Amino acid sequence: MPGVTPTVGSAAVERYTAAWRETDAAARRRLLDTCWAGDGVYCDPLVRVEGRDGLSSLIGSFQEENPGARIEVVGGVDEHDGYLRFAWRVLTADGSVALEGTDFGEVDGEGTLRRLVGFFGPLPT
């Protein structure tokens, strides 16, 4: 996408993953306001949500079901032309890996994530 520099997506992903770690709903929403498009869409094999409120609610549910778990980016964010991808993993409260996957997404001209599509596990062989 013209006007979107490579580091813009990386910064948005950093704030997005910080939102997944934030347990205070108001603080989480403030983070999402800086990195997630108002009409942004997140989907993975289990769920699809739209907007900041939908994503914040999903994150809150994840935290309730997985106390102390956190999501972290593995390696860097690969991006070009307004699109990005990154590997991630979910760590349980004791630090063990519960799930790994890859997200693919789109960054808008404002530098916020417009769409993220998550895939669980390694690529099929």
VMD Tcl script that draws the C-alpha trace (Angstrom):
set ca {
  {0.00 0.00 0.00}
  {1.55 3.32 -0.96}
  {2.59 5.45 1.98}
  {2.97 2.56 4.43}
  {6.58 2.09 5.48}
  {7.86 -1.34 6.55}
  {8.28 -0.36 10.20}
  {4.66 0.77 10.52}
  {3.37 -2.80 10.55}
  {5.99 -3.90 13.05}
  {4.98 -1.11 15.43}
  {1.30 -2.02 15.08}
  {2.06 -5.70 15.80}
  {4.06 -4.70 18.88}
  {1.09 -2.76 20.27}
  {-1.33 -5.52 19.21}
  {0.59 -8.19 21.14}
  {0.83 -5.79 24.10}
  {-2.98 -5.63 24.02}
  {-3.09 -9.45 24.32}
  {-0.99 -9.16 27.49}
  {-3.02 -6.30 29.01}
  {-5.51 -7.54 31.63}
  {-7.14 -4.16 32.32}
  {-9.98 -3.75 29.81}
  {-9.72 0.06 29.61}
  {-5.94 -0.01 29.12}
  {-6.32 -2.79 26.55}
  {-8.85 -0.71 24.63}
  {-6.47 2.26 24.61}
  {-3.77 0.02 23.10}
  {-6.20 -1.27 20.47}
  {-7.14 2.33 19.61}
  {-3.50 2.83 18.53}
  {-3.03 -0.33 16.48}
  {-6.39 -1.76 15.34}
  {-8.64 -0.23 12.68}
  {-12.12 0.65 13.91}
  {-13.60 -1.83 11.45}
  {-10.68 -4.28 11.66}
  {-11.36 -8.00 11.31}
  {-9.59 -10.82 13.14}
  {-10.23 -14.44 12.27}
  {-8.63 -17.79 12.99}
  {-9.90 -21.38 12.73}
  {-12.08 -20.90 15.83}
  {-13.43 -17.36 15.74}
  {-14.07 -14.22 13.72}
  {-14.49 -10.82 15.37}
  {-14.89 -7.30 14.03}
  {-13.94 -3.95 15.48}
  {-11.99 -2.95 18.55}
  {-14.73 -3.94 20.98}
  {-14.99 -7.40 19.42}
  {-11.24 -7.94 19.59}
  {-11.00 -6.62 23.15}
  {-13.77 -8.99 24.21}
  {-12.00 -11.93 22.54}
  {-8.76 -11.06 24.34}
  {-10.60 -10.77 27.67}
  {-12.18 -14.20 27.15}
  {-8.80 -15.69 26.25}
  {-7.30 -14.27 29.44}
  {-10.16 -15.61 31.59}
  {-9.81 -19.09 30.08}
  {-5.99 -19.06 30.20}
  {-4.87 -17.16 33.32}
  {-1.28 -15.99 33.06}
  {-0.91 -17.03 29.41}
  {0.69 -14.63 26.98}
  {1.24 -14.32 23.25}
  {4.62 -13.37 21.87}
  {5.97 -12.81 18.39}
  {8.65 -15.32 17.37}
  {11.29 -13.63 15.25}
  {10.40 -10.50 13.36}
  {7.55 -9.12 11.32}
  {7.86 -9.60 7.56}
  {6.06 -6.88 5.64}
  {5.71 -5.21 2.27}
  {3.14 -3.16 0.36}
  {0.80 -2.85 3.35}
  {0.76 -6.59 4.14}
  {2.55 -8.49 6.87}
  {3.10 -11.86 8.47}
  {4.59 -13.02 11.72}
  {4.99 -16.21 13.70}
  {3.73 -16.30 17.28}
  {3.36 -18.63 20.20}
  {1.14 -18.82 23.25}
  {3.04 -19.38 26.48}
  {1.24 -20.70 29.56}
  {1.75 -19.15 32.98}
  {4.67 -21.53 33.62}
  {6.35 -20.54 30.32}
  {5.65 -23.71 28.36}
  {4.49 -23.42 24.75}
  {0.77 -24.17 24.40}
  {0.28 -23.25 20.74}
  {2.23 -21.84 17.82}
  {1.06 -20.31 14.60}
  {1.32 -17.61 11.97}
  {-0.75 -14.50 11.32}
  {-1.10 -12.76 7.98}
  {-2.47 -9.26 7.87}
  {-3.08 -5.94 6.24}
  {-2.06 -2.50 7.50}
  {-4.07 0.55 6.46}
  {-2.76 4.00 5.54}
  {-3.14 5.11 9.17}
  {-0.70 2.43 10.33}
  {-3.33 0.30 12.04}
  {-4.05 -3.37 11.50}
  {-7.07 -3.71 9.25}
  {-7.21 -7.48 9.01}
  {-5.41 -10.40 10.65}
  {-5.91 -14.02 9.70}
  {-4.43 -16.54 12.12}
  {-3.33 -20.08 11.37}
  {-2.56 -22.61 14.11}
  {0.40 -24.98 14.05}
  {3.06 -25.54 11.41}
  {2.40 -25.44 7.68}
  {1.01 -28.70 6.32}
  {3.45 -30.96 4.53}
}
mol new
graphics top color blue
foreach p $ca { graphics top sphere $p radius 0.5 }
foreach p [lrange $ca 0 end-1] q [lrange $ca 1 end] { graphics top cylinder $p $q radius 0.2 }
display resetview
